[in-house]
Amino acid sequence: MTTFASITALLLGLAILVLGNGLQNILLPTRAAIEAFPVTVIGLVLSGYYLGFVLGCIYGPRVVRRVGHIRSYTAFAAVAAAAALGYTLVVDPYVWGALRCATGFCLAGLYMITESWLNERASNVNRGRILSTYRIVDLGGTTLGMMLLNLADPAQFQLFCIVSILISLSLVPVALTTAVAPTPIESVQLHLKQLFANSSLSVVGSFTVGLTNAAFWAMGPVYARSVGLPPSDIAGFMAAVVVGGAILQWPIGGLSDRFDRRTVLMASAFVAAAAGVALAAVGGYSVIAVYASGALFGGLAFTLYSLCIAHANDRAAPHEFVQISSGLLLVFGFGAVLGPSAGAIVMAEFGDRSLFAFTAAAHLLLGAYAAYRMRTNPAVPAEAQSDFVAAPRTSPAVFELDPRAEEDSGDIPEDDDRPAAA
């Protein structure tokens, strides 16, 4: 049996899971707005997912080590599926916040188990292809899941049932797999001092991306609804942002491999800010302009995280890649916990269109900080930079799949001749 045949069950389970989660991510803020939750309350409720996600990255491996991969996957999926039905039973912000936190914890665990299983089947020859396939399934499933919003009225219960059914069905391929269980998952640890010593720009960038991207995911549907888009166009707008992110990652990443990566990161942050300003300006006037600005926003804003990971890797010793990348994912998570609430506060004060004024301000500050670091620290020569890889933001285990992690298994170098931190 080929490697790809042996991981088909895992990828099928992942596809069904992200299909349900993609629908849930757009359904909840839409339904919260229909229920007339105050915008600040919506932000606080949806921040719960990212709090649960961070906790899942830290404590989820303990559950897996105790009861095993399949039992853990079953438990996480069962809780996530039950939570999806809980939203319709009790329409209350406190209950929804708790359910979002539980969902974030479980989804982090589900991604972590899937990724560790895939890593067990990967070799240095096929690691890049497996990661690319994983990324396609993740983005494709998420995009299609958001389009499922058009199947029923978000004010009714049917869409929540679909979410629960899809998460439950994701259990079937994994429960029936004959693949050998992987080695126990290690808990991720955050060494903030080490991360700053390696690259303060990557730390600041990861936090900023978490802040802005989570604000978009949580409050983007609220913005779209406020500018008069019907549910079908809300789904289309969110999908356009994701597709833009998928399309532009590779050309931007290619440029960052040829030039000083900080220059590309700075330019991307500034263009993302411009796209945010455009979204704040054109909302309510032109659906096409909203779609186009959204695609540009996604193309730049979603690429920044991968640029931060690549920049940190340029300045790290080879054996540090997984540890540093996992730490930056937690930094991203901390920013994501604050993002929906911060964005919602701005929206409550200045109107729903100001969501993207908030993201624009954050991206402008990131671009300015990148420019400052370029003035005070030397660049890594282009020929010494590692290759750009589009990094998913799913769980720390995904970095074991990254081709740049191949060198982690080598000997630790005796002389640390890394470039100065930037």
SEMI-652598 format. One record per residue (C-alpha): residue number from 1; residue in three letters; x negated, y, z negated. Coordinates in steps of 0.5 Angstrom, whole numbers. Each point is the difference from the previous one (the first is absolute). Example, Ala and Ser with C-alpha at 12.3 -4.5 7.8 and 13.67 -1.06 7.14 Angstrom:
2
(atom 1 ALA (-25 -9 -16))
(atom 2 SER (-2 7 2))
***
This chain:
422
(atom 1 MET (0 0 0))
(atom 2 THR (-3 7 2))
(atom 3 THR (-1 5 -5))
(atom 4 PHE (6 4 3))
(atom 5 ALA (5 -5 0))
(atom 6 SER (-2 -2 -7))
(atom 7 ILE (2 7 -2))
(atom 8 THR (6 1 4))
(atom 9 ALA (5 -2 -6))
(atom 10 LEU (-4 6 -4))
(atom 11 LEU (1 5 5))
(atom 12 LEU (7 -2 1))
(atom 13 GLY (2 1 -7))
(atom 14 LEU (-4 7 0))
(atom 15 ALA (4 2 6))
(atom 16 ILE (7 -2 -3))
(atom 17 LEU (-2 4 -7))
(atom 18 VAL (-3 6 4))
(atom 19 LEU (7 0 4))
(atom 20 GLY (4 0 -7))
(atom 21 ASN (-5 5 -3))
(atom 22 GLY (0 5 6))
(atom 23 LEU (8 0 0))
(atom 24 GLN (0 1 -8))
(atom 25 ASN (-5 6 1))
(atom 26 ILE (4 4 4))
(atom 27 LEU (7 -2 -3))
(atom 28 LEU (-1 2 -7))
(atom 29 PRO (-2 7 1))
(atom 30 THR (6 1 5))
(atom 31 ARG (5 -3 -5))
(atom 32 ALA (-3 4 -6))
(atom 33 ALA (1 6 4))
(atom 34 ILE (7 -2 2))
(atom 35 GLU (2 -2 -7))
(atom 36 ALA (-2 8 -1))
(atom 37 PHE (-6 -2 -5))
(atom 38 PRO (-4 7 -1))
(atom 39 VAL (-6 0 4))
(atom 40 THR (-5 0 -6))
(atom 41 VAL (4 -6 -2))
(atom 42 ILE (-1 -4 6))
(atom 43 GLY (-8 2 0))
(atom 44 LEU (0 -3 -7))
(atom 45 VAL (4 -6 2))
(atom 46 LEU (-5 -2 6))
(atom 47 SER (-6 2 -4))
(atom 48 GLY (2 -7 -4))
(atom 49 TYR (-2 -4 6))
(atom 50 TYR (-7 3 0))
(atom 51 LEU (-1 -1 -7))
(atom 52 GLY (2 -7 0))
(atom 53 PHE (-5 -1 6))
(atom 54 VAL (-6 2 -4))
(atom 55 LEU (2 -4 -6))
(atom 56 GLY (1 -6 5))
(atom 57 CYS (-7 1 3))
(atom 58 ILE (-3 0 -7))
(atom 59 TYR (4 -5 -4))
(atom 60 GLY (3 -5 6))
(atom 61 PRO (-6 -4 1))
(atom 62 ARG (1 -2 -8))
(atom 63 VAL (7 -3 2))
(atom 64 VAL (-3 -4 6))
(atom 65 ARG (-6 -3 -4))
(atom 66 ARG (5 -2 -5))
(atom 67 VAL (5 -4 4))
(atom 68 GLY (-3 0 7))
(atom 69 HIS (1 3 7))
(atom 70 ILE (7 -3 2))
(atom 71 ARG (3 0 -6))
(atom 72 SER (-2 8 -1))
(atom 73 TYR (2 1 7))
(atom 74 THR (7 -3 -2))
(atom 75 ALA (1 4 -6))
(atom 76 PHE (-2 7 3))
(atom 77 ALA (5 -1 6))
(atom 78 ALA (5 -2 -4))
(atom 79 VAL (0 6 -5))
(atom 80 ALA (-1 4 6))
(atom 81 ALA (6 -3 4))
(atom 82 ALA (4 1 -7))
(atom 83 ALA (-2 7 0))
(atom 84 ALA (3 2 7))
(atom 85 LEU (7 -2 -3))
(atom 86 GLY (-1 3 -6))
(atom 87 TYR (0 7 3))
(atom 88 THR (8 -1 2))
(atom 89 LEU (2 -3 -6))
(atom 90 VAL (-2 6 -4))
(atom 91 VAL (-1 7 3))
(atom 92 ASP (-4 3 -5))
(atom 93 PRO (-7 4 0))
(atom 94 TYR (-3 -3 -6))
(atom 95 VAL (2 -7 3))
(atom 96 TRP (-2 1 7))
(atom 97 GLY (-7 3 -3))
(atom 98 ALA (-1 -7 -4))
(atom 99 LEU (2 -4 6))
(atom 100 ARG (-5 4 4))
(atom 101 CYS (-6 -1 -5))
(atom 102 ALA (2 -8 0))
(atom 103 THR (0 0 8))
(atom 104 GLY (-7 4 0))
(atom 105 PHE (-3 -5 -4))
(atom 106 CYS (3 -6 3))
(atom 107 LEU (-2 2 7))
(atom 108 ALA (-7 1 -2))
(atom 109 GLY (0 -7 -2))
(atom 110 LEU (3 -2 6))
(atom 111 TYR (-5 3 5))
(atom 112 MET (-6 -2 -5))
(atom 113 ILE (2 -7 1))
(atom 114 THR (1 0 7))
(atom 115 GLU (-6 4 1))
(atom 116 SER (-4 -5 -4))
(atom 117 TRP (2 -6 3))
(atom 118 LEU (-1 3 7))
(atom 119 ASN (-7 2 -2))
(atom 120 GLU (-1 -8 -2))
(atom 121 ARG (1 -2 7))
(atom 122 ALA (-4 6 3))
(atom 123 SER (-8 -1 2))
(atom 124 ASN (-5 5 2))
(atom 125 VAL (2 -2 8))
(atom 126 ASN (8 2 -1))
(atom 127 ARG (0 4 -6))
(atom 128 GLY (2 6 5))
(atom 129 ARG (5 -3 4))
(atom 130 ILE (4 -2 -6))
(atom 131 LEU (0 7 -3))
(atom 132 SER (2 3 6))
(atom 133 THR (6 -5 1))
(atom 134 TYR (1 1 -7))
(atom 135 ARG (1 8 1))
(atom 136 ILE (4 -1 6))
(atom 137 VAL (5 -5 -4))
(atom 138 ASP (0 5 -6))
(atom 139 LEU (1 7 5))
(atom 140 GLY (5 -4 5))
(atom 141 GLY (4 -3 -6))
(atom 142 THR (0 7 -4))
(atom 143 THR (3 3 7))
(atom 144 LEU (5 -5 2))
(atom 145 GLY (2 0 -8))
(atom 146 MET (2 8 0))
(atom 147 MET (4 -1 7))
(atom 148 LEU (4 -5 -4))
(atom 149 LEU (3 6 -3))
(atom 150 ASN (5 1 6))
(atom 151 LEU (3 -7 -2))
(atom 152 ALA (5 3 -5))
(atom 153 ASP (2 6 -4))
(atom 154 PRO (-5 1 -5))
(atom 155 ALA (5 3 -5))
(atom 156 GLN (3 -8 0))
(atom 157 PHE (-3 -6 -3))
(atom 158 GLN (-2 -4 6))
(atom 159 LEU (-7 3 1))
(atom 160 PHE (-2 -2 -7))
(atom 161 CYS (2 -7 1))
(atom 162 ILE (-4 0 7))
(atom 163 VAL (-6 2 -4))
(atom 164 SER (1 -5 -5))
(atom 165 ILE (1 -6 5))
(atom 166 LEU (-6 2 4))
(atom 167 ILE (-4 0 -6))
(atom 168 SER (3 -7 -3))
(atom 169 LEU (-2 -3 7))
(atom 170 SER (-7 2 0))
(atom 171 LEU (-1 -5 -5))
(atom 172 VAL (2 -6 5))
(atom 173 PRO (-6 0 4))
(atom 174 VAL (-5 1 -6))
(atom 175 ALA (4 -5 -4))
(atom 176 LEU (-1 -5 5))
(atom 177 THR (-7 1 2))
(atom 178 THR (-5 -6 0))
(atom 179 ALA (-6 5 0))
(atom 180 VAL (-5 -1 -6))
(atom 181 ALA (1 5 -6))
(atom 182 PRO (-6 5 0))
(atom 183 THR (-4 2 -6))
(atom 184 PRO (2 4 -5))
(atom 185 ILE (1 7 1))
(atom 186 GLU (-4 5 -4))
(atom 187 SER (3 6 -3))
(atom 188 VAL (-2 7 2))
(atom 189 GLN (-4 5 -4))
(atom 190 LEU (-1 7 1))
(atom 191 HIS (-7 3 -1))
(atom 192 LEU (2 7 1))
(atom 193 LYS (-7 3 -1))
(atom 194 GLN (-3 -5 5))
(atom 195 LEU (5 2 5))
(atom 196 PHE (-2 7 -1))
(atom 197 ALA (-7 -1 0))
(atom 198 ASN (1 -4 7))
(atom 199 SER (4 5 3))
(atom 200 SER (4 6 -3))
(atom 201 LEU (4 1 6))
(atom 202 SER (2 -7 1))
(atom 203 VAL (3 1 -7))
(atom 204 VAL (3 6 1))
(atom 205 GLY (3 -2 7))
(atom 206 SER (3 -6 -2))
(atom 207 PHE (4 3 -6))
(atom 208 THR (2 6 5))
(atom 209 VAL (2 -6 5))
(atom 210 GLY (4 -3 -6))
(atom 211 LEU (3 6 -2))
(atom 212 THR (3 2 7))
(atom 213 ASN (1 -7 3))
(atom 214 ALA (4 -2 -6))
(atom 215 ALA (4 7 0))
(atom 216 PHE (2 -1 8))
(atom 217 TRP (2 -7 -1))
(atom 218 ALA (4 1 -6))
(atom 219 MET (3 7 2))
(atom 220 GLY (0 0 8))
(atom 221 PRO (7 -3 0))
(atom 222 VAL (2 5 -4))
(atom 223 TYR (-3 6 4))
(atom 224 ALA (3 -4 7))
(atom 225 ARG (7 0 -3))
(atom 226 SER (-1 7 -3))
(atom 227 VAL (-1 3 7))
(atom 228 GLY (6 -4 3))
(atom 229 LEU (-3 -6 3))
(atom 230 PRO (5 -6 0))
(atom 231 PRO (-2 -7 -3))
(atom 232 SER (-2 -2 7))
(atom 233 ASP (-5 6 1))
(atom 234 ILE (-2 -1 -7))
(atom 235 ALA (-3 -7 1))
(atom 236 GLY (-3 3 7))
(atom 237 PHE (-3 6 -3))
(atom 238 MET (-3 -5 -6))
(atom 239 ALA (-2 -5 6))
(atom 240 ALA (-3 5 4))
(atom 241 VAL (-5 2 -6))
(atom 242 VAL (-2 -7 -1))
(atom 243 VAL (-1 -1 8))
(atom 244 GLY (-4 6 0))
(atom 245 GLY (-5 -2 -5))
(atom 246 ALA (-1 -7 3))
(atom 247 ILE (-1 3 7))
(atom 248 LEU (-5 6 -2))
(atom 249 GLN (-4 -4 -6))
(atom 250 TRP (-5 -4 6))
(atom 251 PRO (-2 6 4))
(atom 252 ILE (-1 5 -6))
(atom 253 GLY (-4 -6 -4))
(atom 254 GLY (-4 -1 7))
(atom 255 LEU (-2 8 -1))
(atom 256 SER (-2 -1 -7))
(atom 257 ASP (-5 -6 2))
(atom 258 ARG (-3 5 5))
(atom 259 PHE (-1 6 -4))
(atom 260 ASP (0 3 -7))
(atom 261 ARG (6 -4 -3))
(atom 262 ARG (1 6 -5))
(atom 263 THR (1 4 6))
(atom 264 VAL (5 -4 3))
(atom 265 LEU (4 -1 -7))
(atom 266 MET (0 8 -1))
(atom 267 ALA (3 1 7))
(atom 268 SER (5 -5 -1))
(atom 269 ALA (2 3 -7))
(atom 270 PHE (1 7 4))
(atom 271 VAL (4 -3 5))
(atom 272 ALA (4 -4 -4))
(atom 273 ALA (1 7 -4))
(atom 274 ALA (2 3 7))
(atom 275 ALA (5 -6 1))
(atom 276 GLY (3 1 -7))
(atom 277 VAL (1 7 1))
(atom 278 ALA (4 -1 7))
(atom 279 LEU (4 -5 -4))
(atom 280 ALA (2 5 -5))
(atom 281 ALA (2 5 6))
(atom 282 VAL (3 -4 5))
(atom 283 GLY (5 -4 -4))
(atom 284 GLY (7 1 2))
(atom 285 TYR (-2 3 6))
(atom 286 SER (-2 -6 5))
(atom 287 VAL (0 -7 -1))
(atom 288 ILE (-5 -1 5))
(atom 289 ALA (-5 5 -3))
(atom 290 VAL (1 -4 -7))
(atom 291 TYR (-1 -6 3))
(atom 292 ALA (-6 2 3))
(atom 293 SER (-3 4 -6))
(atom 294 GLY (1 -6 -4))
(atom 295 ALA (-4 -5 5))
(atom 296 LEU (-5 5 -1))
(atom 297 PHE (0 1 -7))
(atom 298 GLY (0 -8 -1))
(atom 299 GLY (-6 0 5))
(atom 300 LEU (-4 4 -4))
(atom 301 ALA (2 -1 -7))
(atom 302 PHE (0 -7 0))
(atom 303 THR (-7 -1 3))
(atom 304 LEU (-3 4 -6))
(atom 305 TYR (0 -5 -5))
(atom 306 SER (-4 -5 5))
(atom 307 LEU (-5 6 1))
(atom 308 CYS (-1 1 -7))
(atom 309 ILE (-1 -8 -1))
(atom 310 ALA (-5 0 6))
(atom 311 HIS (-4 6 -3))
(atom 312 ALA (0 -3 -6))
(atom 313 ASN (-3 -6 3))
(atom 314 ASP (-5 4 4))
(atom 315 ARG (-3 2 -7))
(atom 316 ALA (1 -7 -4))
(atom 317 ALA (-5 -6 0))
(atom 318 PRO (3 -5 4))
(atom 319 HIS (1 -5 -6))
(atom 320 GLU (5 6 -3))
(atom 321 PHE (5 1 6))
(atom 322 VAL (6 -4 -4))
(atom 323 GLN (-1 3 -6))
(atom 324 ILE (0 7 2))
(atom 325 SER (5 -1 5))
(atom 326 SER (5 -3 -5))
(atom 327 GLY (-2 5 -5))
(atom 328 LEU (2 5 5))
(atom 329 LEU (7 -3 1))
(atom 330 LEU (1 1 -7))
(atom 331 VAL (-2 7 1))
(atom 332 PHE (5 0 5))
(atom 333 GLY (5 -3 -4))
(atom 334 PHE (-1 5 -6))
(atom 335 GLY (2 6 6))
(atom 336 ALA (6 -4 2))
(atom 337 VAL (3 0 -7))
(atom 338 LEU (0 7 0))
(atom 339 GLY (1 2 7))
(atom 340 PRO (8 -1 1))
(atom 341 SER (1 4 -7))
(atom 342 ALA (-4 5 2))
(atom 343 GLY (3 1 7))
(atom 344 ALA (7 -1 -3))
(atom 345 ILE (-2 6 -5))
(atom 346 VAL (-2 4 6))
(atom 347 MET (6 -1 4))
(atom 348 ALA (5 1 -6))
(atom 349 GLU (-4 7 0))
(atom 350 PHE (-1 2 7))
(atom 351 GLY (5 -4 4))
(atom 352 ASP (0 -7 3))
(atom 353 ARG (-5 2 6))
(atom 354 SER (-5 2 -5))
(atom 355 LEU (-2 -7 0))
(atom 356 PHE (-5 0 5))
(atom 357 ALA (-2 7 -2))
(atom 358 PHE (-2 -4 -6))
(atom 359 THR (-4 -5 4))
(atom 360 ALA (-3 6 4))
(atom 361 ALA (-3 3 -6))
(atom 362 ALA (-3 -6 -2))
(atom 363 HIS (-3 -2 6))
(atom 364 LEU (-3 7 1))
(atom 365 LEU (-3 -1 -7))
(atom 366 LEU (-3 -6 2))
(atom 367 GLY (-3 2 7))
(atom 368 ALA (-3 6 -4))
(atom 369 TYR (-3 -4 -5))
(atom 370 ALA (-3 -5 6))
(atom 371 ALA (-3 7 3))
(atom 372 TYR (-3 1 -7))
(atom 373 ARG (-3 -6 -1))
(atom 374 MET (-3 0 7))
(atom 375 ARG (-3 7 -1))
(atom 376 THR (-3 -3 -7))
(atom 377 ASN (-2 -7 2))
(atom 378 PRO (-4 -4 6))
(atom 379 ALA (4 -4 5))
(atom 380 VAL (-1 -7 1))
(atom 381 PRO (-3 -1 7))
(atom 382 ALA (5 -3 5))
(atom 383 GLU (-4 -6 1))
(atom 384 ALA (0 -2 -7))
(atom 385 GLN (7 1 -1))
(atom 386 SER (5 -6 -1))
(atom 387 ASP (5 -2 5))
(atom 388 PHE (7 3 -1))
(atom 389 VAL (5 -5 -2))
(atom 390 ALA (8 2 -1))
(atom 391 ALA (1 -2 -7))
(atom 392 PRO (6 -2 -3))
(atom 393 ARG (3 3 -6))
(atom 394 THR (3 -7 -3))
(atom 395 SER (-4 -3 -5))
(atom 396 PRO (-8 0 -2))
(atom 397 ALA (0 -7 2))
(atom 398 VAL (1 3 8))
(atom 399 PHE (-8 2 -1))
(atom 400 GLU (-2 -7 0))
(atom 401 LEU (3 -1 7))
(atom 402 ASP (-4 6 2))
(atom 403 PRO (-6 -1 5))
(atom 404 ARG (-4 5 -4))
(atom 405 ALA (1 -5 -6))
(atom 406 GLU (-4 -5 4))
(atom 407 GLU (-7 3 -3))
(atom 408 ASP (3 -1 -7))
(atom 409 SER (-2 -7 -1))
(atom 410 GLY (-7 2 2))
(atom 411 ASP (-6 1 -5))
(atom 412 ILE (1 7 -4))
(atom 413 PRO (-6 4 3))
(atom 414 GLU (-6 1 -5))
(atom 415 ASP (-1 8 2))
(atom 416 ASP (6 4 1))
(atom 417 ASP (-1 5 5))
(atom 418 ARG (7 2 1))
(atom 419 PRO (1 8 3))
(atom 420 ALA (2 5 -5))
(atom 421 ALA (7 0 -2))
(atom 422 ALA (5 5 4))
***
